[in-house]
Amino acid sequence: MESEERSAAGPFRRRGGSRNLPAHVLPLGRRLPYRRSAGEGPAGPTALLERVLTEGWTVEFLSRIRQPSFHPEERVLLGDFLLSMTVVRALLEACESGGAAPGPVRYRGPYGRLMERSEMEFEIVPGDHTGTGVSTAGAHPVPLEARPVVPPRWRDVAERPDRRMVTLPAWLDQTEEGVRVHADVPMRHYLQLEQDLGVRLPRDGDVAPRYRSRSRYGDDRHVVLVATSSKPDIKDYGVGNFFRVARELRERTGTDLRLTLLTNDRRAAADLPAALPVEVALGVDAADCVDLFGGAGLVIGNDTGLTHLAALTVRADGSGPQVIGLHNVFSPLKWVTGSPRHHTISTAFAQQVALADVDVCATSFAAEIDPTLWGARADLASLSPKDVAGFAAEVMDRKDGEQRQRPPTRGGTHGDGQARRRSRQ
């Protein structure tokens, strides 16, 4: 199967991970100033790196669209935070390459329980916090502002005025086999910091930090449907469509699937289809979702933070669930984790903004794009349950090199059991 497919009238399907692409499907982006794929890197350490090594650093995670002014006390969306956490990984790796141990790394913010699951070690600052940040010790740490749409901003470092006004580009690296595309938000940040600090960082892709599940195995029969959304008016496939996908998938695979619906809508929890046994996880905290996802073989969800978290969930053996995100107005190249397990199925409009590398919420003409002008091409309803289930069946059958996980001997697990659930037989 190719990395990207489309039937004559169907949606676009894309396998996870970064790839070399030929020119005719290459998104707009910026050429890296060095041949990274050939082993090259930045010219050398910058003065900024020396400050980071000697003074420490602090990162403030901010809303994606408040530019150039914003309010640090505004709570950053979960998905934006997960994708932007790569700046912390880049800083830690740069410090390690410079021989400087950063000492304790502290997290403060609303996702403390989730950060206890991070593969990176943090000291969680207790208490209620309005902002979200990560910092090292130091009398005058270098301040960095991170938002997923624009380049990271070093607050007390002089920079070109145009850097504040542009979006963070997809990075294109010329290779012998084509062009290596680094378009996912985590890799965009990673390569920008590599250039800012002037030191070659060790990773070549799939850089977003992972979150550890207590689940030892993933049950291939267990499918989680993520029906939450930060923008339910435009980015919600709908509970009814998710159930139609589940029915189609059950028929295609001939498998007695275990279904879990993850939602914040009490009405959905009260209106379950009698013919489709389903368990409901209502209003579950992100940290508990890591255990839910870890016990599943497949997650299908809206383009939203919990779907990203599913793709970043890792079990003790390094495996995790296969994940399919449904994209209708945001780029399936950009708004993904970069994990090889994070696949997408998208509308024609989402493919259009992917190739143009634009966001409906941040444009060069300082106004939002109205996706309704594109009609059905931008509507999640144009992704038929039959098409979504067909792609899901292929993903379940082929693990992209990851070994199939055996199910638990006595049913699935949801970790510590703190989630609120209802079932209907």
TANORKA-V586910 format. One record per run of one state. SS is the DSSP state (H for helix, E for strand, L for the rest). FROM is the first residue (numbers start at 1). LEN is the number of residues. If there is no record, write none. Layout:
BEGIN
SS,FROM,LEN
SS,FROM,LEN
END
This chain:
BEGIN
L,1,3
E,4,3
L,7,5
E,12,3
L,15,5
E,20,2
L,22,1
H,23,3
L,26,4
E,30,2
L,32,4
H,36,3
L,39,8
H,47,9
L,56,1
E,57,5
L,62,16
H,78,7
L,85,1
H,86,12
L,98,7
E,105,4
L,109,3
H,112,4
L,116,2
E,118,1
L,119,4
E,123,2
L,125,8
E,133,4
L,137,5
E,142,5
L,147,3
E,150,1
L,151,2
E,153,2
L,155,6
H,161,4
L,165,2
E,167,1
L,168,3
E,171,5
L,176,2
E,178,5
L,183,2
H,185,13
L,198,13
E,211,2
L,213,6
E,219,8
L,227,12
H,239,15
L,254,4
E,258,6
L,264,2
H,266,5
L,271,7
E,278,5
L,283,3
H,286,9
L,295,1
E,296,7
L,303,2
H,305,7
L,312,1
E,313,2
L,315,7
E,322,6
L,328,14
E,342,5
L,347,1
H,348,9
L,357,2
E,359,1
L,360,2
E,362,1
L,363,8
H,371,8
L,379,1
H,380,3
L,383,2
H,385,13
L,398,22
E,420,5
L,425,1
END
